[in-house]
Amino acid sequence: MSAAAEATGHSPSEHGHDQGKRDFLILVASAGAAIGVGAIAWPLIDSMNPSSDVLALGSIEVDLAPIPEGQGITVVWRGKPTFIRHRTAKEIKAAQDVKLSELTDPQTDADRVKAGHEQWIIVSGICTHLGCIPIGNKATDNRGDFGGWFCPCHGSQYDTSGRVRHGPAPLNLAIYPYTFMSDTKIKIG
């Protein structure tokens, strides 16, 4: 027997056997821990998936025919207000004539509407400053100095293209993905 084996009281073959048991126990404990972490993590991760009612609102169809020229409606898409405005020829011209140098977040009107459907603007109904909901879809609403939307909370003003023109809002109202299904029907999402 070697000096190390004599000191521990084990023969070399017994020492190898103990090492194998230890490795096996470490492997079993590690596998058990991994399974336990997975069993806890899976429900947590699964709870972050959208609920079935949110998935059902993944896209909506909107009939544009009842919206009179110069007015708008608010619809809810994915739990967020969405403004749909039927712009007048005067509102379209005003939006197209704006110089990009006058804009906080420069974007042309043509970049914000679908070609051939310039009379319709579809934008997020959430102010880009602090998430308030601007007013301006009704003809009787305060539309600010630029004829679009006005956020009464902090004074941000948007033009008829949904571009920020005044106030603390840093960005234009977001454009949601939409397609025209016909001249009077759109699909958002």
C-alpha positions as CSV (number, residue, x, y, z in Angstrom):
1,M,0.0,0.0,0.0
2,S,1.1,3.5,-0.7
3,A,1.7,6.1,2.0
4,A,-1.5,8.1,0.9
5,A,-3.6,4.9,1.0
6,E,-2.1,4.0,4.4
7,A,-2.9,7.6,5.7
8,T,-6.6,7.4,4.6
9,G,-7.0,3.7,5.4
10,H,-8.3,3.0,1.9
11,S,-6.6,0.9,-0.8
12,P,-6.2,2.5,-4.3
13,S,-9.0,0.5,-5.8
14,E,-11.4,1.6,-3.0
15,H,-10.4,5.3,-3.7
16,G,-11.4,5.0,-7.4
17,H,-14.7,3.5,-6.4
18,D,-15.4,6.4,-4.0
19,Q,-14.6,8.9,-6.8
20,G,-17.0,7.2,-9.2
21,K,-19.8,7.4,-6.6
22,R,-19.1,11.0,-6.0
23,D,-19.2,11.8,-9.7
24,F,-22.4,9.9,-10.1
25,L,-24.0,11.8,-7.1
26,I,-22.9,15.1,-8.6
27,L,-24.4,14.2,-11.9
28,V,-27.7,13.1,-10.4
29,A,-27.9,16.3,-8.2
30,S,-27.1,18.5,-11.2
31,A,-29.7,16.9,-13.4
32,G,-32.3,17.2,-10.6
33,A,-31.5,20.9,-10.1
34,A,-31.8,21.5,-13.9
35,I,-35.2,19.7,-14.0
36,G,-36.3,21.7,-10.9
37,V,-35.3,25.1,-12.5
38,G,-37.1,24.1,-15.7
39,A,-40.2,23.1,-13.8
40,I,-40.3,26.5,-12.2
41,A,-39.2,28.6,-15.2
42,W,-41.6,27.1,-17.7
43,P,-44.9,28.4,-16.2
44,L,-43.3,31.8,-15.6
45,I,-42.2,32.1,-19.2
46,D,-45.5,30.7,-20.5
47,S,-47.4,33.3,-18.5
48,M,-45.7,36.0,-20.6
49,N,-47.4,34.9,-23.8
50,P,-50.3,37.1,-24.9
51,S,-53.7,36.0,-23.8
52,S,-56.2,34.6,-26.3
53,D,-58.3,37.8,-26.3
54,V,-55.1,39.8,-27.3
55,L,-54.3,37.3,-30.0
56,A,-57.8,37.6,-31.4
57,L,-57.2,41.4,-31.8
58,G,-54.0,40.8,-33.8
59,S,-55.8,42.4,-36.7
60,I,-59.0,44.3,-37.1
61,E,-61.1,45.4,-40.1
62,V,-62.5,48.9,-40.1
63,D,-65.3,50.2,-42.5
64,L,-64.3,53.7,-43.5
65,A,-67.5,54.6,-45.3
66,P,-69.4,56.1,-42.3
67,I,-66.5,58.6,-41.5
68,P,-67.4,62.0,-42.8
69,E,-64.7,64.1,-44.4
70,G,-62.9,66.3,-41.9
71,Q,-63.6,63.9,-39.0
72,G,-62.2,60.8,-37.5
73,I,-62.8,57.9,-35.3
74,T,-60.9,56.0,-32.6
75,V,-60.7,52.2,-32.7
76,V,-58.8,49.9,-30.4
77,W,-56.1,47.7,-31.9
78,R,-54.1,45.5,-29.6
79,G,-55.5,47.4,-26.7
80,K,-54.2,50.7,-28.0
81,P,-56.3,53.6,-29.3
82,T,-55.8,54.1,-33.0
83,F,-56.9,57.3,-34.8
84,I,-58.4,57.1,-38.3
85,R,-59.0,60.5,-39.9
86,H,-60.8,61.3,-43.2
87,R,-58.8,64.4,-44.2
88,T,-60.1,67.2,-46.4
89,A,-58.3,68.4,-49.5
90,K,-57.3,71.5,-47.5
91,E,-55.8,69.3,-44.7
92,I,-53.9,67.1,-47.2
93,K,-52.5,70.2,-48.9
94,A,-51.4,71.7,-45.6
95,A,-49.7,68.5,-44.6
96,Q,-47.9,68.2,-47.9
97,D,-46.7,71.8,-48.0
98,V,-44.8,71.6,-44.6
99,K,-41.1,72.1,-44.9
100,L,-39.1,69.2,-43.3
101,S,-36.9,71.8,-41.6
102,E,-39.9,72.9,-39.5
103,L,-40.5,69.5,-38.1
104,T,-39.2,68.1,-34.8
105,D,-39.3,64.5,-36.3
106,P,-38.9,65.1,-40.1
107,Q,-41.1,62.9,-42.2
108,T,-43.0,63.7,-45.4
109,D,-46.8,63.3,-45.6
110,A,-46.3,60.8,-48.4
111,D,-44.3,58.6,-46.0
112,R,-47.2,58.5,-43.6
113,V,-50.1,57.7,-45.9
114,K,-50.8,55.1,-48.6
115,A,-50.4,56.3,-52.2
116,G,-53.8,56.7,-53.8
117,H,-55.5,57.0,-50.4
118,E,-54.0,60.3,-49.2
119,Q,-57.4,61.3,-47.6
120,W,-56.9,58.7,-44.9
121,I,-54.4,58.9,-42.1
122,I,-54.2,56.0,-39.6
123,V,-52.0,56.7,-36.6
124,S,-51.4,55.7,-33.0
125,G,-53.7,57.5,-30.5
126,I,-50.9,57.7,-27.9
127,C,-48.9,60.9,-27.4
128,T,-45.2,60.3,-27.7
129,H,-44.4,62.4,-24.7
130,L,-45.9,60.6,-21.8
131,G,-48.5,58.3,-23.3
132,C,-51.6,60.5,-22.9
133,I,-54.4,60.3,-25.5
134,P,-54.7,63.4,-27.6
135,I,-58.0,64.9,-28.7
136,G,-58.9,66.0,-32.2
137,N,-61.0,63.3,-34.0
138,K,-64.2,65.2,-33.6
139,A,-64.7,68.4,-35.5
140,T,-65.6,70.1,-32.2
141,D,-62.4,69.0,-30.4
142,N,-59.4,71.4,-29.9
143,R,-57.0,70.4,-32.7
144,G,-54.3,72.8,-31.8
145,D,-52.7,75.3,-34.1
146,F,-52.0,72.8,-36.8
147,G,-55.4,71.2,-37.2
148,G,-54.4,67.7,-36.2
149,W,-54.5,66.5,-32.7
150,F,-53.8,68.2,-29.4
151,C,-52.7,66.6,-26.1
152,P,-54.2,68.7,-23.3
153,C,-52.0,67.1,-20.7
154,H,-48.7,68.8,-21.7
155,G,-49.6,70.8,-24.8
156,S,-48.1,68.7,-27.6
157,Q,-49.7,69.5,-31.0
158,Y,-49.7,67.3,-34.1
159,D,-50.6,68.3,-37.6
160,T,-53.1,66.5,-40.0
161,S,-50.3,64.0,-40.8
162,G,-49.8,63.1,-37.1
163,R,-46.4,64.8,-37.0
164,V,-45.4,66.6,-33.8
165,R,-45.3,70.4,-34.4
166,H,-45.2,71.9,-30.9
167,G,-44.7,70.9,-27.3
168,P,-42.6,68.3,-25.5
169,A,-43.5,65.3,-27.6
170,P,-40.2,64.1,-29.2
171,L,-41.7,61.9,-32.0
172,N,-44.6,61.8,-34.5
173,L,-47.6,59.7,-33.8
174,A,-46.7,56.1,-34.8
175,I,-48.0,54.6,-38.0
176,Y,-49.5,51.1,-37.4
177,P,-49.3,48.6,-40.2
178,Y,-52.5,48.6,-42.3
179,T,-53.7,47.7,-45.8
180,F,-56.6,48.8,-47.9
181,M,-58.9,45.8,-48.6
182,S,-61.1,48.1,-50.7
183,D,-61.6,51.9,-51.1
184,T,-63.7,51.9,-47.9
185,K,-62.3,49.1,-45.8
186,I,-58.9,48.7,-44.1
187,K,-57.2,46.0,-42.1
188,I,-55.0,47.1,-39.3
189,G,-52.3,44.6,-38.2
